[in-house]
Amino acid sequence: MKRVTRMLPALVALVAATACAAESAPVPQATAPVTAQATAQVTTVPAAAAAAPTPAPTPTSSTPSGKKIKVGIADITPMGEKTEKVGVGFPIIVTFDRDVKDKAAVESVLDVESEEAHEGAWRWVSARKVIYRTKTYWKPYQKVLFTARLSELPGNTGEKNVSRRFAVGAKNISVVDTRKHTMKVYRNGKLAKKIPISAGKGGLIRNGVDVYLTTSGTHLTMGKKAVETMTSSWMGVTDPKDPRYYKEEIPWAVRISDSGEYVHQSAGYYQYLGNSNQSHGCVRATPAGAKWFYTIAQRGDVVKITGTKRKLQWNNGWSYWQLNWTQWKKGSALKG
């Protein structure tokens, strides 16, 4: 397996709400207890992938100041190979149980190995959270092993090493054209389905942002629900007597951002699908199309949206592919 260990710092940006806001928590993602395992977990590596491995950084035995580093892991996203398969754009999100002061030392004991050779880098997005992204999409149908050699940190010998293996599934890449009102879904490079859609109509400005527009850019699917409750509370409308009020049970909802955007079944208004943009920001689809998309969706699948003037921010959900590779690497705690 090719081992790569790098990472980068966080930028903070405000994300404007979108009208298709769910009643539930903003980021529906599965979580599970982190299991400590020995780092001796091994996956067979094809000869081609093992031919020219990238050397792992030498573990840090002490910090420049000689201080001890006490840190553990509170959460790892996505889930392991026995729980879910992930899409080719998936990030590895690691949350620590306390603020990390020596990010370079901690980063140096984080390893990512894959059956297919890849290049990747870490990025810190807060004092406790770091994210791993690849330079190009993961190859489908392979296993990826994340290992945190926490016991090698100075003064952290009581902490066990932690690892998790991920299973990459099919290569699902969807292309939404808001001008042509279509979503083309490609599976493993072949067009699998063309679905008529209706995207955000625009026309509601909040803090200089048209929140009724769907964001253009490279999204990742973050979670899904067979039925999602969507309400108007995001814009302060909670009185059922208000003509702007709504509370709807929406079928086949697949979340693609933190600002409330989904691909979901249209709640009626089928005459607009394939013809015009009439939603509050989500991508509405036909009942059959939405159900099919929901069925195949894996967390980390790619959804590229084009045709609107509202740009997707890189830290709106899992939209990390909005940064190019040079930008992504600039924040690495490990220089060089």
C-alpha positions in Angstrom: 0.0 0.0 0.0 1.2 3.5 -0.7 1.5 5.4 2.6 1.0 9.2 2.6 0.8 11.4 5.7 0.3 15.2 5.4 -2.2 17.9 6.3 -3.4 21.5 6.4 -5.0 24.2 8.5 -8.6 25.5 8.6 -10.3 28.5 7.1 -13.5 29.8 8.6 -16.4 30.9 6.5 -20.0 31.6 7.1 -22.3 29.4 5.2 -25.6 30.9 4.2 -28.7 28.8 4.8 -30.7 27.3 1.9 -34.4 27.0 1.9 -34.4 23.2 1.7 -33.3 23.2 5.3 -34.0 20.0 7.2 -35.5 19.9 10.6 -32.8 17.4 11.7 -29.2 18.1 12.5 -27.3 19.9 9.7 -24.9 17.0 9.0 -26.5 13.6 9.2 -23.6 11.2 9.3 -23.2 7.9 10.9 -20.9 7.6 13.9 -19.7 4.8 16.0 -17.3 4.2 18.8 -13.6 4.3 17.8 -12.0 0.9 18.4 -8.4 0.8 19.4 -6.4 -1.8 17.4 -2.8 -2.8 16.9 -1.1 -1.2 13.9 0.0 -4.6 12.7 -3.2 -4.7 10.6 -2.1 -5.5 7.0 -3.7 -5.6 3.6 -2.2 -7.3 0.6 -0.7 -4.8 -1.8 -0.6 -5.4 -5.6 3.0 -5.4 -6.9 2.3 -2.3 -9.0 1.2 -0.3 -6.0 4.1 -1.5 -3.8 6.8 -0.9 -6.5 7.6 2.7 -5.4 6.0 3.4 -2.1 6.2 6.9 -0.6 8.3 6.8 2.6 6.4 7.6 5.7 7.7 10.5 7.9 9.9 9.5 10.7 7.8 9.3 13.9 8.3 12.3 16.3 9.9 11.1 19.5 9.9 14.5 21.2 8.7 18.0 20.6 11.1 20.9 20.2 10.1 22.1 23.7 10.2 18.6 25.2 6.6 18.8 26.2 4.5 15.7 26.3 1.6 15.3 23.9 -1.6 13.8 25.4 -4.3 13.1 22.8 -6.8 10.5 21.8 -9.3 10.1 19.0 -13.0 10.9 19.6 -14.4 10.0 16.2 -13.4 8.8 12.7 -15.6 9.4 9.7 -16.6 7.5 7.5 -17.6 4.1 9.1 -15.6 1.0 8.6 -15.7 -1.5 5.8 -18.3 -3.7 7.6 -20.8 -0.9 8.0 -20.7 1.0 4.7 -19.1 1.5 1.3 -18.0 4.9 0.4 -17.7 6.9 -2.8 -14.5 7.8 -4.7 -14.5 11.4 -3.3 -14.7 10.4 0.4 -12.6 12.3 2.9 -11.2 10.8 6.1 -12.3 13.0 9.0 -10.5 12.6 12.3 -11.7 14.3 15.5 -9.5 14.3 18.5 -10.6 14.3 22.1 -8.9 17.6 22.9 -7.2 20.6 21.2 -4.0 19.6 19.4 -1.2 22.1 20.0 1.6 20.3 18.2 -0.1 19.5 14.9 3.0 18.5 13.1 3.9 15.9 15.7 0.3 14.4 15.6 0.2 14.5 11.9 3.4 12.6 11.6 1.8 9.5 13.2 -1.2 9.5 10.9 -0.9 7.0 8.1 -3.2 6.3 5.1 -2.6 3.2 3.0 -4.5 2.0 0.0 -4.5 -1.0 -2.3 -4.3 1.3 -5.3 -1.4 3.8 -5.3 -2.6 7.4 -4.5 -1.4 10.8 -3.3 -3.1 12.5 -0.5 -2.7 15.2 2.2 -4.2 16.2 5.5 -5.8 19.6 6.4 -6.6 20.9 9.8 -10.0 22.6 10.0 -10.0 23.2 13.7 -7.9 22.6 16.8 -9.4 19.2 17.1 -10.3 18.1 13.6 -8.2 17.1 10.6 -9.3 15.9 7.1 -7.5 13.7 4.6 -8.2 14.2 0.9 -6.7 12.7 -2.2 -5.2 14.5 -5.2 -7.5 12.7 -7.5 -10.5 10.5 -6.8 -9.9 7.2 -5.1 -10.0 4.2 -7.4 -13.2 2.2 -6.9 -13.5 -1.2 -5.3 -10.5 -1.2 -3.0 -9.7 -1.0 0.7 -8.1 1.9 2.4 -6.5 1.6 5.9 -6.2 4.6 8.2 -3.8 4.2 11.2 -3.1 6.6 14.0 0.1 5.6 15.9 -0.8 7.5 19.0 1.4 5.5 21.3 4.5 6.9 19.5 3.8 10.5 20.6 6.0 11.7 23.4 4.3 11.1 26.8 1.3 9.4 25.1 2.4 5.8 25.6 -0.7 5.0 27.5 -2.9 5.7 24.4 -3.5 2.7 22.1 -3.0 2.9 18.4 -6.2 3.2 16.4 -7.0 2.0 12.9 -10.0 1.8 10.6 -10.3 0.2 7.2 -12.7 1.7 4.6 -14.3 0.0 1.6 -14.5 2.1 -1.6 -17.6 1.1 -3.6 -18.7 2.0 -7.2 -17.5 5.2 -8.9 -20.7 7.3 -8.8 -20.3 10.8 -10.4 -23.4 12.8 -11.0 -23.5 16.0 -13.2 -26.3 18.4 -12.6 -26.9 21.0 -15.3 -29.2 23.7 -13.8 -29.6 25.4 -17.2 -30.7 22.2 -19.0 -32.5 20.9 -15.9 -31.0 17.5 -16.0 -28.9 15.2 -13.8 -26.7 12.7 -15.5 -25.5 9.9 -13.2 -22.4 8.0 -14.3 -21.5 4.7 -12.7 -17.9 3.4 -13.2 -17.6 5.8 -16.2 -20.8 4.9 -18.0 -24.0 6.9 -18.1 -26.5 5.0 -15.9 -29.4 7.4 -15.8 -30.6 10.8 -17.0 -33.0 12.4 -14.6 -35.2 15.5 -15.2 -34.6 18.0 -12.3 -35.6 21.4 -11.1 -33.0 23.5 -9.2 -33.0 26.7 -7.1 -35.2 29.5 -8.6 -33.2 32.3 -6.9 -34.7 35.6 -5.7 -34.2 35.6 -1.9 -31.1 37.7 -0.9 -29.7 37.2 2.6 -26.4 39.0 3.6 -25.7 39.5 -0.1 -26.2 35.8 -1.0 -29.1 34.5 -3.1 -30.0 31.6 -0.8 -32.7 30.4 -3.2 -29.9 29.5 -5.7 -28.4 26.0 -5.8 -24.6 26.2 -5.3 -22.4 25.4 -8.3 -19.4 23.3 -7.6 -18.2 19.8 -6.6 -20.3 18.4 -3.8 -20.0 15.1 -2.0 -23.0 13.2 -0.7 -22.9 13.3 3.1 -25.9 11.2 4.2 -29.4 10.2 3.2 -32.9 9.6 4.7 -35.8 7.8 3.2 -38.0 10.7 4.5 -36.6 14.0 5.6 -38.6 16.8 7.3 -38.0 20.2 5.8 -39.3 23.4 7.3 -39.3 27.1 6.9 -37.7 27.7 10.3 -34.3 28.4 8.8 -35.6 31.8 7.7 -37.4 32.4 11.0 -40.9 31.4 9.8 -42.5 29.1 12.3 -46.1 30.3 12.4 -48.3 28.0 10.3 -50.5 31.0 9.5 -47.7 32.7 7.7 -48.0 32.3 3.9 -44.3 31.5 3.7 -44.6 28.7 6.3 -44.0 25.1 5.2 -43.2 21.8 6.9 -43.0 18.9 4.4 -42.0 15.2 4.6 -39.7 14.8 1.6 -38.9 11.3 0.3 -35.5 10.0 -0.9 -33.4 12.9 0.4 -29.6 12.7 -0.2 -27.7 15.6 1.5 -25.0 17.3 -0.5 -24.0 20.3 1.7 -24.2 21.9 5.2 -26.4 24.7 3.9 -29.4 22.5 3.5 -29.0 21.3 -0.1 -30.3 17.8 -1.1 -31.1 15.8 -4.1 -34.7 14.6 -3.3 -38.0 13.7 -4.8 -40.0 16.7 -5.8 -43.1 17.3 -3.7 -45.4 17.6 -6.6 -44.8 20.3 -9.2 -43.7 17.6 -11.6 -44.4 19.9 -14.6 -41.2 21.9 -13.7 -38.9 18.9 -13.8 -36.7 19.1 -16.9 -38.2 22.5 -17.8 -37.4 25.2 -15.2 -35.9 25.9 -11.8 -38.5 26.3 -9.1 -37.0 24.9 -5.9 -35.7 26.7 -2.8 -32.1 25.5 -3.6 -32.3 21.8 -3.6 -32.2 19.5 -6.7 -35.7 18.2 -7.1 -36.1 15.0 -9.1 -38.8 12.7 -10.4 -40.1 10.1 -7.9 -38.5 7.2 -9.8 -35.3 9.1 -10.4 -35.0 10.3 -6.8 -35.6 6.8 -5.4 -33.1 5.2 -7.7 -30.5 7.8 -6.8 -31.1 7.3 -3.1 -30.7 3.6 -3.5 -27.3 3.8 -5.1 -26.0 6.8 -3.1 -22.9 6.2 -0.9 -21.4 8.8 1.3 -18.5 10.5 -0.6 -20.1 10.2 -4.0 -19.4 13.1 -6.3 -22.2 15.5 -7.4 -21.0 18.3 -9.7 -23.5 21.2 -10.2 -23.1 23.8 -12.9 -25.0 26.8 -14.2 -25.7 29.0 -11.2 -24.0 32.2 -10.0 -23.8 31.0 -6.5 -20.4 29.3 -5.9 -20.1 26.4 -3.4 -17.7 27.2 -0.6 -15.0 24.6 0.1 -16.0 24.2 3.7 -19.7 23.9 3.1 -20.2 20.3 4.1 -17.7 17.9 2.5 -17.0 20.2 -0.5 -13.2 19.9 -0.2 -12.8 19.3 -3.9 -13.5 23.0 -4.4 -9.9 23.7 -3.4 -7.3 22.7 -6.0 -4.5 20.5 -4.9 -1.9 23.3 -4.4 -4.4 25.2 -2.2 -5.2 22.1 -0.2 -1.6 21.3 0.6 -0.6 24.8 1.7 -2.0 24.3 5.2 -0.1 21.2 6.0 1.5 21.1 9.4 4.3 19.0 7.8 6.3 21.3 5.5 8.3 20.0 2.5 
